[in-house]
Amino acid sequence: MIPIKNRRIVLLGGAGFIGHNLALHLKRAGAEVSVIDGLHVNNLLSFAARSPDRHGRDLYLKIIHERLDLLHANGIAVHVQDARDYHGLSKLLGNVVKPDSIVHLAAVAHAGRSNKDPYSTFDHSLRTLENALDYSRGAELDHFVYLSSSMVYGNFDTASVTEDHPLDPLGIYGALKVSGERIVIAYNRVFGLPFTIIRPSALYGPRCVSRRVGQIFIENALKGQTLNVMGDGEERLDFTYIDDLLQGLSRVLTVPAAKGEVFNLTYGQARTLNELLSAVQAQFPEAQVAR
């Protein structure tokens, strides 16, 4: 085991849903955590620019401020820096935070938005990754962890999959995640950079503003609005609670054998949208479903 206490860990894109929860988790374990985030992607600046009545803007801004307040209250440094700026990011990493490990979370983490704006998605996903990797190759970094996605698989050929399942992404988001994985592996082969790749699936948990399906159902139920379902509701997702992912990431950062590996960190039990609807209706019996 590699001790986590006093280890300098940088979370790139760390003010997001996964990032701020991971920062709090690692801080409680004794790590010296720093967050680097431009606050542009699905975060403070993007929501502040929206009209007040769009998709619960005020609610989401309140949630994002709660994230930042929690980071501040726990003594976690938040550096507002656009990771697309190579020189700005390199100076911050090399002269200020000087990490032992980097966890790369920066991305446009939404498949629909990625398909509508491929240029921005590339910039915030692969440009940030390349900048972080290029710094890391000369910094004697102990560990580089890349957050990919289960969407690299596309449609599964079988009921369950391993990391050896063929990668066949359906859209821009999944394609960029596959590209990111290949680039990380290439940096390992060329420069010897120690890495681990993580593929989460259908995450949910506190202080998420990504409008994932569970969040949309709950928000609509709270507002007395209809829960809309496309198709028969038998589509399956491996819904994974954020705390389960955090435990897995902690293991990745502390177990040497995790280096050089690719892991699916998911709940491991796919459930249908109809099961999700049943769970929501159990709490909101008056909620109406439209198909």
KEKE-3310 file (N, C-alpha, C; in steps of 0.2 Angstrom, whole numbers, plus 5000, padded with zeros to 4 digits):
npx = (5004:5002:5005:4992:4992:4997:5001:5003:4990:4983:4968:4962:4950:4943:4933:4921:4907:4911:4924:4924:4918:4928:4939:4935:4934:4948:4954:4949:4955:4968:4976:4986:4977:4974:4964:4962:4953:4944:4931:4922:4915:4900:4899:4902:4903:4897:4884:4880:4880:4868:4850:4839:4828:4831:4832:4832:4842:4845:4845:4855:4866:4866:4869:4882:4889:4888:4897:4909:4910:4911:4924:4932:4929:4935:4948:4954:4963:4958:4962:4959:4960:4962:4963:4966:4976:4992:5004:5000:4994:5005:5015:5008:5006:5020:5026:5019:5009:5015:5013:5012:5004:4992:4975:4965:4951:4944:4933:4920:4907:4895:4885:4876:4878:4891:4890:4883:4892:4906:4919:4922:4921:4931:4942:4940:4942:4952:4962:4965:4969:4981:4989:4991:4997:5009:5016:5017:5026:5039:5040:5043:5032:5022:5010:4997:4981:4967:4951:4940:4926:4912:4905:4914:4912:4901:4886:4884:4890:4887:4879:4886:4902:4920:4936:4942:4932:4926:4930:4918:4913:4898:4896:4902:4907:4910:4920:4930:4934:4939:4950:4957:4961:4970:4980:4985:4990:5000:5009:5014:5020:5030:5036:5036:5027:5018:5002:4984:4968:4951:4935:4920:4902:4886:4884:4878:4873:4876:4875:4876:4875:4872:4861:4858:4849:4842:4842:4834:4822:4819:4819:4808:4798:4798:4793:4781:4779:4778:4785:4795:4797:4807:4803:4801:4806:4815:4828:4844:4855:4870:4869:4878:4883:4891:4900:4904:4912:4922:4928:4934:4943:4951:4958:4964:4974:4982:4986:4999:4999:4988:4993:4996:4984:4967:4951:4934:4924:4911:4894:4890:4878:4867:4852:4835:4827:4814:4814:4821:4811:4801:4807:4808:4794:4790:4794:4787:4772:4762:4768:4767:4769:4774:4774)
npy = (4994:5011:5025:5037:5048:5065:5065:5073:5078:5082:5087:5088:5098:5097:5104:5099:5087:5074:5077:5087:5079:5069:5076:5080:5067:5062:5072:5070:5058:5062:5067:5079:5089:5097:5107:5110:5120:5128:5132:5133:5123:5116:5122:5135:5147:5144:5142:5154:5162:5159:5162:5166:5157:5145:5128:5127:5136:5144:5135:5126:5134:5137:5125:5123:5133:5128:5117:5123:5130:5120:5114:5125:5126:5115:5117:5115:5119:5129:5132:5143:5140:5139:5124:5122:5131:5129:5134:5142:5131:5123:5131:5133:5119:5116:5126:5129:5119:5107:5092:5074:5065:5065:5067:5066:5074:5083:5087:5088:5082:5075:5067:5071:5085:5085:5079:5090:5100:5097:5103:5111:5101:5093:5102:5104:5092:5083:5092:5098:5086:5082:5093:5091:5079:5081:5090:5081:5071:5075:5077:5068:5061:5052:5045:5045:5047:5043:5048:5039:5032:5022:5023:5021:5008:5008:5000:4985:4969:4958:4952:4956:4964:4964:4973:4969:4969:4973:4990:5002:5015:5026:5039:5057:5059:5047:5043:5052:5049:5036:5040:5048:5038:5030:5039:5042:5029:5028:5038:5032:5021:5028:5037:5031:5034:5032:5025:5024:5019:5023:5018:5024:5022:5028:5038:5044:5055:5067:5084:5085:5092:5089:5085:5071:5056:5051:5062:5071:5065:5065:5079:5083:5077:5083:5096:5093:5089:5079:5063:5059:5046:5038:5026:5008:5008:4998:4999:4997:5003:5004:5010:5019:5024:5038:5037:5024:5024:5033:5026:5016:5024:5028:5016:5014:5024:5020:5007:4999:4989:4993:5002:5004:4998:4995:4999:4995:5004:5002:4999:4986:4980:4981:4991:4993:5007:5007:5002:5012:5022:5016:5017:5031:5034:5028:5037:5048:5046:5053:5056:5057:5047:5048:5040)
npz = (5000:4996:5006:5009:5016:5018:5005:4989:4979:4964:4957:4942:4934:4946:4952:4949:4948:4951:4955:4966:4976:4977:4981:4994:5000:4999:5006:5019:5021:5023:5013:5004:4995:4980:4969:4952:4941:4928:4930:4919:4912:4913:4926:4938:4930:4917:4921:4927:4916:4910:4907:4920:4922:4916:4915:4930:4934:4945:4956:4953:4953:4966:4971:4966:4972:4985:4983:4981:4993:5003:4999:5002:5016:5020:5019:5006:4992:4979:4963:4951:4935:4918:4910:4897:4893:4891:4895:4907:4915:4916:4923:4935:4940:4941:4949:4959:4965:4963:4961:4967:4962:4949:4945:4932:4927:4919:4907:4895:4901:4895:4884:4874:4873:4868:4856:4849:4850:4845:4844:4855:4865:4861:4864:4878:4883:4876:4874:4886:4893:4885:4888:4902:4902:4895:4904:4914:4910:4911:4925:4934:4939:4951:4948:4936:4934:4924:4920:4912:4903:4904:4892:4881:4876:4868:4862:4872:4868:4876:4891:4902:4904:4902:4904:4892:4882:4866:4860:4855:4852:4851:4849:4849:4862:4868:4859:4860:4873:4871:4863:4872:4882:4873:4871:4884:4887:4877:4881:4892:4886:4879:4887:4900:4909:4924:4925:4927:4921:4922:4921:4924:4927:4924:4935:4951:4964:4978:4975:4961:4945:4932:4926:4924:4921:4933:4941:4933:4934:4947:4950:4941:4948:4960:4956:4952:4939:4924:4922:4909:4898:4886:4874:4880:4893:4897:4895:4901:4914:4922:4936:4947:4963:4970:4981:4980:4969:4974:4984:4976:4968:4978:4982:4970:4970:4980:4979:4973:4962:4954:4945:4927:4923:4918:4924:4927:4936:4944:4949:4946:4943:4932:4930:4925:4917:4921:4933:4940:4939:4947:4960:4961:4961:4972:4982:4978:4976:4968:4956:4939:4924:4907:4892)
capx = (5000:5006:5001:4989:4993:5002:5002:5001:4986:4980:4962:4961:4943:4941:4927:4915:4903:4916:4930:4924:4917:4934:4943:4933:4936:4955:4956:4948:4960:4975:4980:4986:4973:4973:4959:4963:4947:4942:4924:4918:4911:4895:4901:4899:4903:4892:4877:4879:4878:4861:4844:4837:4823:4833:4834:4834:4848:4847:4846:4861:4871:4867:4873:4889:4892:4889:4903:4915:4911:4914:4931:4935:4929:4940:4955:4956:4965:4955:4965:4955:4965:4959:4968:4968:4981:4997:5009:4997:4994:5012:5018:5004:5008:5027:5029:5014:5006:5020:5009:5014:4999:4987:4969:4962:4943:4942:4929:4913:4904:4888:4885:4872:4882:4897:4888:4881:4898:4912:4925:4923:4922:4938:4946:4940:4943:4959:4967:4967:4973:4988:4993:4993:5002:5015:5019:5019:5031:5045:5040:5044:5025:5021:5004:4992:4974:4963:4944:4937:4919:4909:4903:4919:4910:4895:4882:4887:4888:4885:4875:4892:4908:4927:4940:4944:4926:4928:4928:4915:4909:4893:4896:4908:4910:4914:4926:4935:4936:4944:4956:4961:4964:4975:4985:4988:4994:5006:5013:5017:5025:5036:5040:5036:5022:5014:4995:4978:4962:4945:4928:4914:4895:4879:4885:4873:4875:4874:4878:4877:4871:4873:4855:4857:4842:4839:4841:4829:4816:4817:4817:4802:4793:4797:4790:4774:4779:4778:4792:4795:4802:4807:4803:4798:4809:4819:4835:4848:4861:4873:4869:4884:4883:4897:4904:4907:4917:4927:4932:4938:4948:4956:4962:4969:4979:4986:4988:5004:4997:4984:4997:4996:4978:4961:4946:4927:4922:4903:4890:4890:4871:4863:4845:4831:4824:4807:4816:4822:4805:4798:4810:4806:4787:4789:4795:4783:4767:4758:4771:4764:4774:4772:4779)
capy = (5000:5018:5030:5043:5054:5070:5064:5079:5075:5087:5085:5093:5098:5095:5107:5096:5082:5068:5080:5090:5074:5065:5080:5079:5061:5062:5076:5066:5052:5064:5069:5086:5090:5104:5107:5115:5120:5134:5134:5134:5117:5113:5124:5142:5152:5142:5143:5161:5166:5157:5165:5164:5152:5140:5122:5127:5139:5147:5129:5123:5139:5136:5118:5124:5137:5123:5113:5127:5132:5114:5114:5130:5125:5109:5118:5112:5125:5129:5136:5144:5140:5135:5118:5122:5135:5125:5138:5143:5125:5120:5135:5131:5113:5115:5131:5130:5113:5101:5085:5068:5062:5069:5064:5070:5073:5088:5085:5089:5075:5075:5064:5075:5092:5083:5078:5096:5105:5093:5107:5113:5095:5091:5107:5103:5085:5081:5098:5098:5080:5083:5098:5088:5073:5084:5092:5075:5066:5078:5079:5062:5060:5045:5042:5049:5043:5046:5046:5038:5031:5015:5024:5019:5002:5008:4995:4979:4963:4953:4955:4959:4965:4965:4978:4967:4970:4978:4997:5004:5021:5028:5047:5060:5059:5040:5042:5056:5045:5031:5043:5049:5032:5028:5044:5040:5023:5030:5042:5027:5017:5032:5041:5027:5038:5027:5027:5020:5022:5022:5019:5024:5021:5031:5040:5048:5057:5073:5090:5084:5097:5087:5083:5064:5054:5051:5069:5074:5062:5068:5086:5084:5074:5088:5101:5091:5088:5072:5059:5057:5040:5036:5018:5004:5009:4992:5000:4996:5007:5002:5016:5019:5029:5042:5035:5018:5026:5036:5020:5013:5028:5028:5010:5015:5028:5017:5000:4999:4985:4997:5005:5001:4994:4999:4997:4997:5005:5002:4995:4979:4977:4985:4991:4997:5014:5006:5001:5019:5025:5013:5020:5038:5034:5026:5043:5053:5042:5056:5057:5054:5045:5048:5036)
capz = (5000:4996:5011:5006:5021:5016:4997:4985:4974:4960:4954:4936:4934:4952:4955:4946:4953:4954:4958:4973:4981:4978:4985:5001:5002:5000:5012:5025:5022:5025:5008:5003:4989:4976:4964:4947:4937:4925:4931:4913:4909:4918:4932:4940:4924:4912:4924:4928:4910:4908:4909:4927:4922:4911:4919:4937:4935:4952:4960:4951:4955:4974:4972:4964:4977:4990:4982:4983:5001:5006:4997:5006:5023:5022:5018:5000:4988:4972:4958:4945:4929:4912:4908:4890:4893:4892:4899:4913:4918:4918:4929:4941:4942:4942:4953:4965:4968:4963:4963:4967:4958:4945:4943:4926:4927:4915:4901:4894:4903:4893:4877:4870:4872:4865:4849:4847:4850:4845:4844:4862:4868:4860:4868:4885:4885:4874:4874:4894:4894:4882:4892:4909:4901:4893:4910:4919:4907:4914:4932:4939:4943:4954:4946:4932:4934:4919:4921:4905:4904:4901:4885:4876:4874:4864:4864:4874:4865:4880:4897:4906:4900:4905:4900:4885:4878:4860:4861:4849:4855:4847:4848:4850:4869:4869:4854:4863:4879:4869:4861:4878:4884:4869:4872:4891:4886:4873:4886:4896:4882:4876:4892:4906:4914:4927:4924:4928:4917:4926:4917:4928:4923:4926:4942:4954:4971:4980:4972:4954:4941:4925:4923:4923:4921:4939:4943:4930:4936:4954:4949:4939:4953:4965:4953:4950:4932:4921:4921:4902:4896:4879:4873:4885:4899:4898:4894:4907:4915:4929:4941:4952:4968:4969:4986:4978:4964:4978:4987:4971:4966:4984:4981:4964:4972:4986:4978:4967:4957:4950:4939:4921:4923:4916:4928:4927:4943:4943:4954:4944:4943:4928:4932:4920:4919:4924:4941:4943:4940:4953:4966:4962:4962:4979:4986:4975:4973:4964:4950:4933:4919:4901:4887)
cpx = (5004:5002:4998:4990:4999:5004:4999:4997:4983:4974:4961:4954:4940:4936:4920:4912:4908:4921:4930:4922:4924:4939:4942:4935:4943:4957:4955:4953:4967:4979:4981:4983:4973:4968:4961:4956:4946:4935:4920:4913:4907:4896:4898:4898:4898:4885:4875:4877:4871:4856:4842:4832:4825:4835:4836:4840:4850:4848:4853:4867:4872:4871:4880:4893:4893:4895:4909:4916:4913:4921:4935:4935:4933:4947:4958:4957:4961:4958:4961:4960:4962:4965:4970:4974:4988:5002:5007:4997:5001:5015:5014:5006:5015:5029:5025:5012:5011:5017:5014:5010:4994:4981:4965:4955:4940:4939:4923:4909:4897:4888:4882:4875:4888:4895:4886:4887:4905:4919:4927:4924:4929:4943:4946:4942:4950:4964:4970:4971:4980:4992:4995:4998:5009:5019:5021:5025:5038:5045:5041:5037:5025:5015:5000:4986:4970:4956:4941:4929:4917:4906:4908:4917:4905:4890:4885:4885:4885:4882:4880:4898:4914:4930:4942:4938:4928:4926:4924:4910:4904:4893:4902:4911:4913:4920:4932:4938:4941:4950:4960:4964:4970:4981:4989:4992:5000:5011:5017:5022:5031:5040:5040:5032:5018:5006:4990:4972:4956:4939:4922:4907:4890:4879:4879:4875:4874:4878:4880:4872:4871:4867:4855:4850:4838:4837:4835:4822:4814:4815:4810:4796:4792:4793:4783:4774:4780:4785:4791:4800:4801:4808:4800:4801:4813:4826:4839:4854:4864:4874:4874:4884:4890:4902:4907:4913:4923:4931:4936:4944:4954:4961:4967:4975:4984:4989:4993:5002:4991:4987:4997:4989:4972:4955:4939:4925:4915:4900:4890:4883:4867:4855:4841:4829:4817:4809:4817:4816:4801:4801:4808:4798:4786:4790:4790:4777:4762:4761:4768:4770:4771:4777:4777)
cpy = (5006:5022:5036:5049:5058:5069:5070:5077:5081:5084:5090:5092:5096:5098:5104:5091:5077:5072:5083:5084:5070:5069:5080:5073:5060:5066:5073:5061:5055:5067:5076:5087:5097:5103:5113:5115:5127:5136:5135:5129:5115:5116:5131:5146:5151:5143:5150:5165:5164:5162:5162:5158:5146:5134:5123:5131:5141:5141:5127:5128:5138:5130:5119:5128:5133:5119:5117:5129:5126:5113:5119:5128:5119:5110:5116:5118:5124:5134:5137:5145:5136:5130:5118:5127:5131:5128:5139:5137:5123:5124:5133:5124:5113:5120:5131:5124:5107:5094:5079:5064:5067:5065:5068:5069:5078:5085:5088:5083:5074:5073:5069:5082:5090:5082:5085:5101:5101:5097:5108:5107:5092:5095:5105:5096:5083:5086:5098:5092:5080:5087:5095:5083:5076:5087:5086:5071:5069:5079:5074:5061:5053:5041:5047:5044:5047:5043:5046:5037:5025:5016:5022:5012:5002:5003:4988:4973:4957:4956:4958:4959:4965:4971:4976:4967:4975:4985:4999:5010:5023:5035:5050:5059:5052:5040:5046:5052:5039:5034:5045:5043:5030:5033:5043:5034:5024:5034:5037:5023:5021:5035:5037:5030:5033:5030:5022:5023:5019:5023:5018:5023:5024:5033:5044:5050:5064:5079:5089:5089:5095:5084:5076:5062:5054:5058:5072:5071:5065:5075:5087:5082:5080:5094:5099:5090:5081:5070:5056:5051:5039:5029:5015:5004:5003:4993:5000:5000:5004:5008:5015:5025:5032:5039:5028:5019:5029:5031:5017:5017:5028:5022:5011:5019:5025:5010:5000:4995:4988:5000:5001:4997:4999:4995:4999:4998:5007:4998:4988:4976:4982:4985:4995:5003:5013:5005:5008:5022:5023:5016:5027:5038:5032:5032:5048:5049:5046:5058:5054:5052:5045:5044:5037)
cpz = (5000:5001:5007:5010:5018:5008:4994:4979:4971:4957:4948:4934:4940:4956:4953:4951:4956:4958:4965:4978:4982:4982:4992:5004:5003:5005:5018:5027:5023:5019:5007:4996:4986:4970:4959:4942:4934:4927:4925:4912:4915:4925:4933:4934:4919:4915:4925:4922:4907:4910:4916:4927:4918:4916:4926:4938:4942:4957:4959:4953:4963:4975:4971:4969:4984:4990:4984:4990:5004:5005:5002:5013:5025:5020:5011:4995:4981:4968:4952:4939:4924:4910:4901:4888:4895:4897:4906:4918:4921:4924:4935:4944:4945:4948:4960:4969:4968:4965:4963:4962:4955:4943:4938:4925:4922:4909:4901:4895:4901:4886:4872:4868:4867:4857:4845:4846:4850:4846:4852:4866:4867:4864:4875:4888:4883:4875:4882:4895:4891:4886:4899:4908:4899:4899:4914:4916:4910:4921:4937:4943:4945:4950:4942:4932:4929:4920:4914:4906:4901:4894:4879:4873:4868:4867:4866:4870:4869:4887:4902:4902:4905:4901:4893:4880:4872:4862:4854:4851:4849:4845:4850:4857:4870:4865:4857:4869:4877:4866:4867:4881:4880:4870:4879:4890:4882:4877:4890:4893:4880:4882:4899:4911:4917:4927:4926:4924:4921:4921:4922:4924:4927:4934:4944:4961:4972:4976:4965:4950:4934:4922:4920:4924:4928:4942:4940:4932:4943:4954:4947:4944:4958:4962:4951:4942:4930:4920:4914:4901:4889:4878:4879:4892:4901:4897:4901:4908:4922:4933:4947:4957:4969:4975:4984:4973:4968:4981:4982:4969:4972:4983:4975:4966:4977:4985:4972:4961:4952:4944:4933:4919:4920:4920:4927:4934:4943:4949:4953:4944:4939:4930:4926:4922:4922:4932:4944:4944:4946:4959:4967:4964:4969:4984:4984:4972:4968:4957:4944:4928:4912:4896:4880)
residu = (MET:ILE:PRO:ILE:LYS:ASN:ARG:ARG:ILE:VAL:LEU:LEU:GLY:GLY:ALA:GLY:PHE:ILE:GLY:HIS:ASN:LEU:ALA:LEU:HIS:LEU:LYS:ARG:ALA:GLY:ALA:GLU:VAL:SER:VAL:ILE:ASP:GLY:LEU:HIS:VAL:ASN:ASN:LEU:LEU:SER:PHE:ALA:ALA:ARG:SER:PRO:ASP:ARG:HIS:GLY:ARG:ASP:LEU:TYR:LEU:LYS:ILE:ILE:HIS:GLU:ARG:LEU:ASP:LEU:LEU:HIS:ALA:ASN:GLY:ILE:ALA:VAL:HIS:VAL:GLN:ASP:ALA:ARG:ASP:TYR:HIS:GLY:LEU:SER:LYS:LEU:LEU:GLY:ASN:VAL:VAL:LYS:PRO:ASP:SER:ILE:VAL:HIS:LEU:ALA:ALA:VAL:ALA:HIS:ALA:GLY:ARG:SER:ASN:LYS:ASP:PRO:TYR:SER:THR:PHE:ASP:HIS:SER:LEU:ARG:THR:LEU:GLU:ASN:ALA:LEU:ASP:TYR:SER:ARG:GLY:ALA:GLU:LEU:ASP:HIS:PHE:VAL:TYR:LEU:SER:SER:SER:MET:VAL:TYR:GLY:ASN:PHE:ASP:THR:ALA:SER:VAL:THR:GLU:ASP:HIS:PRO:LEU:ASP:PRO:LEU:GLY:ILE:TYR:GLY:ALA:LEU:LYS:VAL:SER:GLY:GLU:ARG:ILE:VAL:ILE:ALA:TYR:ASN:ARG:VAL:PHE:GLY:LEU:PRO:PHE:THR:ILE:ILE:ARG:PRO:SER:ALA:LEU:TYR:GLY:PRO:ARG:CYS:VAL:SER:ARG:ARG:VAL:GLY:GLN:ILE:PHE:ILE:GLU:ASN:ALA:LEU:LYS:GLY:GLN:THR:LEU:ASN:VAL:MET:GLY:ASP:GLY:GLU:GLU:ARG:LEU:ASP:PHE:THR:TYR:ILE:ASP:ASP:LEU:LEU:GLN:GLY:LEU:SER:ARG:VAL:LEU:THR:VAL:PRO:ALA:ALA:LYS:GLY:GLU:VAL:PHE:ASN:LEU:THR:TYR:GLY:GLN:ALA:ARG:THR:LEU:ASN:GLU:LEU:LEU:SER:ALA:VAL:GLN:ALA:GLN:PHE:PRO:GLU:ALA:GLN:VAL:ALA:ARG)
# end
